[in-house]
């Protein structure tokens, strides 16, 4: 195990002076320096530095590092026997039992007859089995390693998570222990979780062997020979026990502080349990008291009294958080014997809260005797019982080790549910809020915990819920579920969206593991407005299957996305994938900071966050892709794989551009020029971060003194790295093309005073229309439901025309919307006094389009801004599209 070691020292006048001390091994390194006394009247101080990667200890069984045979004394053997199974990764605890980077500084002070040890250590990124901490700091001091009757240990863990702490880490957990004179060991502890919890405790404990009977004071609990104080002859059987004296225990939870009313003690071990005077109170009427004894032999008399105890602060101490609330009072009494106890309990909760639903009253009356726990519970809501349960559970609750506490078919309980709020679903599905509706039915529960069987049915009526990640409210939820053993068969379930459309589901749920049910469901959607986020909104039609389980759901099927928008910059954020359950994106949180934190913590466990979807997606009609550069309607088919938990979004397929616009903007200028999309495709190739290939052709029409001018923009490359190439008909130089797009005319046409004024007017017009046009587009498209809205300028090249028409010369507003699935209406209104144009497109068959236009007869020759006045004309066009 040791690779190298070096020791260089000198001895003089009974003192060994260490010049060099070094050990190197695969477990770490130790360096030392200083001195150590060799005689009883000579003291020295040897300083030691230790560095180690604790994960390397996982390669070595703890039994090899702590062999009982290498030590003497019953206490050492007991210590090794206790801790070797815990530390040893070969005992089944896994390969990652210990982790962390250890840095320690120690000092060995004294001589062989009297030597003390002090050790200061730091462990960063510490881990032990299921626990982890950002760091652990500790100090240990042994006054005399030969006697070992004085020991002081302090340790503080920061950012402690895992294990009993769960996913709600403690800011710190500090423990201090002191052993003095070989008898009492005092302790102190502190735990904090900001800003809700702080626990401070002080006291003492003692390990010994005694019978608990008749002990009244910890100091007299054990005689020198280990026998009970009431048995001075030492004839009573010596039994292991632990005595704990609590001098202080303060618990601050939220705005309440609970403290011990007086010093208390707890003694437990092989001979039973004794609790004396253990009572907490907050000074405002809330109190919990435990008192009595449960001996291994003899009569039992133990009780718990609870008065006015708020549940929410208490549950802040648990990993589950305050998902329940109310004011608890009640009592529990245990009598009989340890082998055959009799237990009676009555609990009452006023204004009980289940997650976000408040009821009037909860009562529980239970009794245990002859290995049967029987009784009933009742949850009252609005003057009637929302839930009533009656029955019995066969169990062995005796205070001794038994082979099987709960036998097969132990549970036989009947649940009657009447107008129970559907909001209970929030406890297992954090994706839903503002839940309404009611559940009714009768369900019988039989079997054994972990293998329960169910029989009966539940009906959901008038349900609705706001879906947090999807930003839409589902309404008119109706359903019926029949329970058959460990399956729940959905006989019917339907819902609607408040924005339109409907959905249905049928199939079965496997409820053997009720906290993680399995799915085998068929889904059908009909124009369901399933999502209405700012960056993504669509109507969904199609069918699919939902499989897997609640924690690992899978979705497959074929759907059509129509009548919606994708904001390109929001959905594809570089190399990352938008998390549909991100609370900040959803803008869902409008409550306290504490509630916001709890919501964010729950999102990582939500259904949609863990959903893996593999879908064949048909896109269109009315499906628009929008960005600062392009607004295009899409059509076609793609394959989509999405898994938010793994930040995975892959798309394969090609989408055609049905119509739309491309905005040409020269860097440094606030204005842009609209190009009408003539043709194009967007091709997805399945990369983990979607970056589709572009092949788009768009044209901008204007006029010159010689007639019509078409400027064509070809967009290639990828979405993240777009290339734009300009050409014109008739051909112009690149500089003149730019001048026409930015100034409205050739570069040499702006030398005169009039043309200079027109140029200034045109640039001001483009900048203003560009600014207000984008805001109006958001209003009319997103909020009012139009498919197309844009304000554009064709440029100002005619000073006379611009002076007559004013600021709006050459500007126009275009509005478009679907009248039906295959009929698109466009209305264009010039803002400079010209008459409006109207077009109607009908996709009556695949590849065929019939288009009717009512427009200026010269509109196709000249752009907006022509000074020709003429009557409108009606045109009818038939188009056929071929793909190859």
Secondary structure, DSSP 8 states (H G I E B T S, - for coil): -EEEEEEEEEEETTEEEEEEEEEEETTEEEEEEEEEESSTT--EEEEEEEEEEGGGGGGS-HHHHS-GGGS-SHHHHHHHHHHHHHH-GGGTT-TTSEEEEEEEEEEEEEETTEEEEEEEEEEEEEEETTEEEEEEEEEEEES-TTT---EEEEEEEEEEEEGGGTTS-EEEEEEEEEE-TTS-EEEEEEEEETTTEEEEEEEEEEEEE---TT---GGGSB-TTSSBTT-TT--S---EEEEEEEEEEEEEETTEEEEESS-EEEEEETTEEEEEEEEEE-SSS-EEEEEEEEESSSB-EEEEEEEEEEHHHHHTTSTT-S-EEEEEEEEEEEEEBSSSEEEEEEEEEEEEEETTEE-SEEEEEEEEETTEEEEEEEEEETTEEEEEEEEEEE----SS--S-SS-TT-EEEEEEEEEEEGGGGGGT-TTEEEEEEEEEEEEEEEEETTEEEEEEEEEEEEEEEEETTTTEEEEEEEEEEEEEETEEEEEEEEEEETTS-EEEEEEEEE-SSGGG-EEEEEEEEEEEEEEEETTEEEEEEEEEEEEEBSTTEEEEEEEEEEEEEEEHHHHEETTEE--TT-HHHHT---S-HHHHHHHHHHHTT-HHHH-EEEEEEEEEEEEEEE-SSEEEEEEEEEEEEEEGGGTEEEEEEEEEEEEEEEEE--TT-S--EEEEEEEEEEEEE--SS---EEEEEEEEEEEETTEEEEEEEEEEEBSSSEEEEEEEES---HHHHHHHHHTSS-GGG--SHHHHHHHHHHHHHHHHHHHHHHHHHIIIIIIT--SEEEEEE-----HHHHHHHGGGTTEEEEEEEEEETTEEEEEEEESSS---EEEEEEEEETTEEEEEEEEETTTTTS-TT------EEEEEEEEE----
